[in-house]
């Protein structure tokens, strides 16, 4: 863990406090800085912005290494705003609600959908089953991937809006936590912020199952993740 915070002006506990506030409570960088000042920690909002860009992707990587996942995938897309323009967030979860991956793309089409599937297969291998809605590019992408031998023919494909409701609910919860009124200034900032929020949201869901609703501490959970590195 020490290497990830080496050379920083602030103690790692202060960094964890700041990014925990940002990812869990839907606050702006300025609001996080104001709260930190109430605890006698003078940190500028631009510094918290830089910490988000640096540690969001690290958290996501560490979190991915520790999970046990099922082979039943649910895949869907939603949108976020980047400089006022729609960008499409591809997301995949397993049957337990664990996030497999997310990917921000400029277009929602067959090419992007195929690329997302290839990315998933490269990391997780072949699924047992896939659930999507009936969106035409998704159906075409799966058909072409099977024809090309990238996705096994025996993989079951369920086309159902109802079965995918769990992922659509996840979309709403995620977007409810996005800052800036769901409008980012760059694709990179959008991607790393969403990764950080996804991790803390997933840790919150795990915590609710294990220790109850009111005992969750994003700072303790983030600290544990970093210490596992």
C-alpha positions in Angstrom: 0.0 0.0 0.0 2.8 2.4 0.8 3.9 2.7 -2.9 0.4 3.9 -3.9 0.7 6.9 -1.5 4.5 7.5 -1.7 5.5 11.1 -2.1 2.1 12.5 -1.3 1.9 15.7 0.7 -1.0 14.4 2.7 -1.2 11.3 4.9 -3.0 8.3 3.2 -5.8 8.4 5.7 -6.7 12.0 4.6 -6.8 10.8 1.0 -9.0 7.9 1.9 -11.3 10.2 3.9 -11.7 12.6 0.9 -12.3 10.0 -1.8 -14.7 8.1 0.5 -16.8 11.2 0.9 -16.7 11.9 -2.8 -17.6 8.3 -4.0 -20.3 7.5 -1.4 -22.2 10.8 -0.7 -22.7 12.3 -4.2 -20.8 15.5 -3.2 -18.9 17.9 -5.3 -15.1 18.4 -4.9 -15.8 21.7 -3.2 -18.3 20.2 -0.8 -15.8 17.5 0.1 -13.1 20.1 0.8 -15.5 22.1 3.0 -16.3 19.0 5.1 -12.6 18.2 5.4 -12.0 21.7 6.7 -14.5 21.2 9.4 -12.2 18.4 10.7 -9.2 20.8 10.5 -7.9 19.4 7.3 -7.1 22.1 4.8 -7.2 20.4 1.3 -8.1 22.2 -1.9 -11.0 20.9 -4.1 -8.6 20.6 -7.0 -6.4 18.2 -5.0 -9.4 15.9 -4.3 -10.1 16.0 -8.1 -6.6 14.8 -8.8 -7.0 12.0 -6.1 -10.2 10.9 -7.8 -8.4 10.6 -11.2 -5.5 8.7 -9.6 -7.2 6.4 -7.1 -10.5 5.6 -8.8 -8.9 3.2 -11.3 -6.6 1.7 -8.6 -9.6 0.9 -6.3 -11.4 -0.7 -9.3 -8.4 -2.9 -10.0 -8.0 -4.0 -6.4 -11.7 -4.7 -6.0 -11.8 -6.8 -9.2 -9.0 -9.1 -7.8 -11.0 -10.1 -4.7 -14.4 -11.1 -6.0 -16.1 -14.5 -6.6 -18.3 -14.3 -9.7 -21.0 -16.4 -11.3 -21.1 -17.3 -15.0 -24.5 -15.8 -15.7 -24.1 -12.3 -17.1 -26.6 -9.4 -17.5 -25.6 -6.7 -19.9 -27.1 -3.3 -20.6 -26.2 0.2 -21.5 -27.1 3.6 -20.1 -25.8 7.1 -20.9 -23.9 9.8 -19.1 -23.1 13.4 -20.2 -19.6 14.4 -21.1 -19.4 18.1 -22.1 -23.1 18.1 -22.7 -22.9 15.1 -25.1 -24.3 11.6 -24.6 -21.7 8.9 -23.9 -22.8 5.4 -23.5 -21.8 3.4 -20.4 -21.8 -0.4 -21.1 -22.2 -2.4 -17.8 -22.2 -6.1 -17.0 -23.2 -7.7 -13.7 -23.5 -11.4 -12.7 -26.6 -13.1 -11.3 -25.5 -12.1 -7.8 -25.4 -8.4 -8.7 -21.6 -8.2 -8.7 -20.3 -5.7 -11.4 -18.2 -7.5 -13.9 -17.1 -4.5 -16.0 -18.0 -1.1 -17.3 -16.9 0.7 -20.4 -17.6 4.2 -21.6 -18.0 4.5 -25.3 -18.9 7.3 -27.8 -21.5 5.2 -29.6 -24.1 2.6 -28.7 -24.0 0.2 -31.6 -23.0 -3.3 -32.7 -19.3 -2.5 -32.9 -19.2 -1.2 -29.4 -21.3 -4.1 -28.1 -19.0 -6.7 -29.7 -16.0 -5.0 -28.3 -17.5 -5.0 -24.8 -18.3 -8.7 -25.1 -14.7 -9.5 -26.3 -13.4 -7.6 -23.3 -15.5 -9.6 -20.9 -14.6 -12.9 -22.4 -10.9 -12.0 -22.4 -11.0 -11.4 -18.6 -13.7 -13.9 -17.4 -13.8 -16.6 -20.1 -17.0 -18.0 -21.5 -20.3 -17.3 -19.7 -22.9 -20.0 -19.1 -25.7 -17.6 -20.0 -26.3 -14.0 -21.1 -29.3 -11.7 -20.4 -29.9 -8.6 -22.6 -32.9 -6.6 -23.6 -34.2 -6.8 -27.2 -32.1 -3.9 -28.5 -31.2 -4.8 -32.1 -27.4 -4.1 -31.9 -27.0 -6.3 -28.9 -28.8 -9.2 -30.6 -26.7 -8.7 -33.8 -23.5 -8.6 -31.8 -24.2 -11.9 -30.0 -25.2 -13.5 -33.2 -22.0 -12.4 -35.0 -19.8 -13.4 -32.0 -21.2 -16.9 -32.1 -20.7 -17.1 -35.9 -17.1 -16.0 -35.4 -16.5 -18.6 -32.7 -15.6 -16.0 -30.1 -18.7 -16.8 -28.1 -19.6 -20.5 -27.7 -22.8 -21.6 -29.5 -23.9 -23.4 -26.3 -24.1 -20.1 -24.3 -27.7 -19.4 -23.6 -29.0 -16.0 -24.5 -32.1 -14.7 -22.8 -33.8 -11.7 -24.3 -35.9 -10.1 -21.6 -36.5 -6.6 -20.3 -37.9 -8.2 -17.1 -34.9 -10.3 -16.3 -32.6 -7.3 -16.8 -34.5 -5.2 -14.3 -31.8 -5.7 -11.7 -29.2 -4.1 -13.9 -31.5 -1.2 -14.8 -32.1 -0.6 -11.1 -28.3 -0.5 -10.7 -28.1 2.1 -13.5 -30.5 4.3 -11.6 -28.6 4.0 -8.3 -25.3 4.7 -10.0 -26.5 7.7 -11.9 -28.1 9.0 -8.7 -24.6 9.2 -7.2 -22.9 11.0 -10.1 -21.7 14.5 -9.4 -21.9 17.5 -11.8 -25.5 16.9 -12.5 -24.4 13.9 -14.6 -22.2 16.1 -16.8 -18.4 15.5 -16.9 -15.8 17.6 -18.5 -13.8 14.6 -20.0 -14.3 11.0 -20.8 -11.4 10.0 -18.7 -12.7 11.8 -15.6 -16.1 10.2 -16.2 -14.6 6.7 -16.4 -12.5 6.9 -13.3 -15.2 8.6 -11.3 -17.7 5.9 -12.3 -15.2 3.2 -11.4 -14.7 4.7 -7.9 -18.4 5.0 -7.3 -19.0 1.5 -8.5 -16.5 0.1 -6.1 -17.9 1.9 -3.0 -21.5 1.0 -4.1 -20.5 -2.6 -4.4 -18.8 -2.6 -1.0 -21.9 -1.0 0.5 -24.1 -3.8 -1.0 -21.8 -6.4 0.5 -21.8 -4.6 3.8 -25.7 -4.5 3.9 -25.8 -8.3 3.4 -23.2 -9.0 6.1 -23.3 -6.4 8.9 -26.5 -4.3 8.3 -27.5 -1.0 6.9 -26.1 1.4 9.5 -22.6 0.0 10.0 -21.1 0.8 6.7 -17.9 2.9 6.6 -16.6 3.7 3.1 -13.2 4.8 4.7 -12.7 1.5 6.5 -13.7 -0.5 3.4 -11.4 1.5 1.1 -8.6 1.2 3.7 -9.0 -2.6 3.7 -8.9 -2.7 -0.1 -5.6 -0.8 -0.2 -4.1 -2.9 2.5 -4.9 -6.1 0.5 -2.7 -4.9 -2.3 
